[in-house]
Amino acid sequence: MPDHWHALVAFRDISRMEKTVKDWKRYTAKQAGIVWQDGFFDHRLRSRQSTEEKWRYIRLNPVRRGLALTPDDWPYVWTPKETAR
């Protein structure tokens, strides 16, 4: 999205989340000239259903804004491959 960013990100140590987001915003602001709003909103995903609902919301956002016809038309998506744990 041109004016905000959504991501599903997991943190082992929740106290690192704020620093990581601040560092990422500082880096992208410097590299791409983005002016971010202060702070961020986080949501704890407690179930697979909740995670899937948020993922669908994120994927449909560019469609709702008229920036893509389908979620697959939006090129700015990275989905990790399943990895062994």
HUFEN-V464729 format. One record per pair of residues at least 12 apart in sequence whose C-alpha atoms are under 10 Angstrom apart, sorted by the first residue. I is the first residue (numbers start at 1). J is the second residue. If there is no record, write none. Layout:
i = [I & I]
j = [J & J]
This chain:
i = [1 & 1 & 1 & 1 & 1 & 1 & 1 & 2 & 2 & 2 & 3 & 3 & 3 & 3 & 4 & 4 & 4 & 4 & 5 & 5 & 5 & 6 & 6 & 6 & 6 & 6 & 6 & 6 & 6 & 7 & 7 & 7 & 7 & 7 & 7 & 8 & 8 & 8 & 8 & 8 & 8 & 8 & 8 & 9 & 10 & 10 & 17 & 18 & 18 & 18 & 21 & 21 & 22 & 22 & 22 & 25 & 25 & 25 & 56 & 58 & 58 & 59 & 59 & 59 & 59 & 60 & 60 & 61 & 62 & 62]
j = [58 & 61 & 62 & 65 & 67 & 74 & 76 & 34 & 62 & 67 & 34 & 35 & 36 & 37 & 34 & 35 & 36 & 37 & 36 & 40 & 58 & 41 & 42 & 54 & 55 & 57 & 58 & 59 & 61 & 42 & 54 & 55 & 58 & 77 & 78 & 42 & 43 & 45 & 51 & 54 & 55 & 58 & 79 & 42 & 44 & 45 & 42 & 39 & 40 & 42 & 39 & 40 & 38 & 39 & 40 & 37 & 38 & 39 & 71 & 71 & 77 & 71 & 72 & 74 & 77 & 72 & 74 & 74 & 74 & 76]
